[in-house]
Amino acid sequence: MQNIAEFRIIGRIGSTEIKDKVAFLDIAANYGRKVGNEWEDDTHWNRVTLFGKNIARAEKMGKGDLVHATGRVRQSRYERNGETVYGVDLIVDRIAVIAKNGRPADDQHDDDA
């Protein structure tokens, strides 16, 4: 049996950073939480990392686009100035646009990923 650590995020893009061989997207996902008698949105920001063909997909995405991203969770640990630094990377395997900045995505699905 294969061991897995994976994620699924449905949310809106806040920012995109594209470099030569890697891209980063900040995706906001909203959760409801009760404060007193009222329900409020509790926004969580997730920074995801894209490689390969997903970089070309990210270039077509913009701020406010609603996306569905899935992938694997990779933890890292290294030493810096005598201290251990821990990190968690969310590596995207599949990503698709659900709606372009509030409009339904026209043929933006991810069938070939």
Steps between C-alpha positions, in 0.01 A plus 500: 500500500630843405522765770370840394485857622283708271293818489197643319430872485209680336551873525581829330844605379643796690839522330719320249879487490656328199873432467691291243421151624256559786183694570333594828132578547340642813149353521240619751256241633207615717356306789194596700536557871247614753574817693225553754177441308645598162689296240811661355747403231833386639750534214807276490782575254681207343822539300531221244795409277471401134753336267507383139185533291313654792712816461343558156156456656587749775597758236138495377358552850446833665409666826148414607473182291332213685722191476503138613850377586609158622842363576741365753631634828877504543661587830853633519754555774838674487748676725548878489726684744501201732121471511276244335252656259188303403283562197206354312471521122173442314607361160223521238440190287173621342342843473192624318316831471138476616412865431699784344482789747134438574401369153467127417817369339456430130675172426755550780465149643802277554433174312857433388689544828 
